[in-house]
């Protein structure tokens, strides 16, 4: 095999009450990597393309895909292999849609295939997390795991990764709005409270358990009333002008629940069925426009397949 | 109908990582109330029986069953009704087995039946919680809800009660050891940390979500590795001499997980199948004996029926 092309989807992390421990894969949008073997005396090379290709580093040791793939090659006894990777960077950076994870995962899936498919999707997770470390300073799994595995995942542990894929209702759809502002993950982490009153902790755990049960039984009403976050959303609201108004409009239009995707600024709403998701996306789009922000919007069912070779 | 007799099971609250938000009903052990209508000019009366009958108050306004039943009669337009309740107090007080909840629930189920079955089990929850308020100062649902509804429940909210019953594997068994010491719920709450580092909060939420998923899919391995509590157990361990040693012995003997039942001193272990639960109970019993504590032991499957008229 001379070259392999792979797609890795965008993802929504945190998902309301699941701060740092939940994520799911979106359909349709994501980064694409085409990997090609070079001769062993050539140098690793990343060629950048796609809408956001000019915004990411092309050095292997600085690009999330490069770092992840190099870690994978080291660990699988292939450190001698030299690669060219064409990265179609389709996801906006700092959007809260798992952009850095998507590049890393696409690179890994392509290169894993190129080198004989030695590892399972689960086994690729730690290497994708190395990409996250270079992108934002911490090796977290809440975007790479859903992008790799597809579906809705729980991150029970980051190190070693303990990832649980849970079932979700088939008619669960997601409306995503990406307002055109940028938030650094590091900024959005810095503003969080470091000590949480125990009464808030039990409210959070109660919602997390109920949200999990709601997803697994397809109880949209329970999903909705459990989607309340006391850890991140109350603080991060201030970073996204118009978020509260957009959330209210989404819920008023029938969305099951609404929250900040990852560390923002993207906002997602869980909906029942595609039509509802389309309506909710339209309403949130207009709401942000009224708040002075242009935005992109995406509609997606839960992407059960995750990253794959094209 | 002149008189009605009802049974309400003991329960395990907290269940490892589910501090204040989870509970399940045990089989076989519980309090029994026989309620009989009196003439309207007679006075309410509680007659106490059972192994622990001498240890609870007989005044209607101080007894958890009396308080719960009186609140129920008030709310259902039956404040004129006068009752005699024979309370067979079979559960030890301050044991961590939901003793006060069991009395209140048995009283409510008997009197609800006696007065025409006006309320559902779910609707009885707030009145049973009034019994908890008189018993320990806070109206919490994590014992009354499983005792009333049976099975394994999540307490998403106490006020108003939002209780979710979740599915569990059929071969889930529980070994319970009640060492002969008494812990006041108020003492066991006082020693808890009031502010929790956010990193511990995400570990707790990750375990709570994974534990819920493990129960609902019957994944014993996941149940076991999620049964880790950072809120209550690290502090309450000091109140139960020999707990850590007993827990280690239970896990070494194959128990899926082990923790403190409610605010203790009872200790429970989740097991796969009845035989394993019996072995684990024997081993924990011996372990506590070596630590200088005599104890009672109970083996139980998950009691799906909950409280019922006899």
Interface residues (C-beta under 8 A of the other chain):
Chain A: X17 X18 X19 X20 X21 X22 X154 X155 X156 X157 X162 X164 X166 X192 X193 X194 X195 X196 X197 X198 X201 X202 X204 X205 X206 X207 X208 X209 X210 X211 X212 X213 X214 X216 X217 X222 X225 X226 X231
Chain B: X17 X18 X19 X20 X21 X22 X154 X155 X156 X157 X162 X164 X166 X192 X193 X194 X195 X196 X197 X198 X201 X202 X204 X205 X206 X207 X208 X209 X210 X211 X212 X213 X214 X216 X217 X222 X225 X226 X231
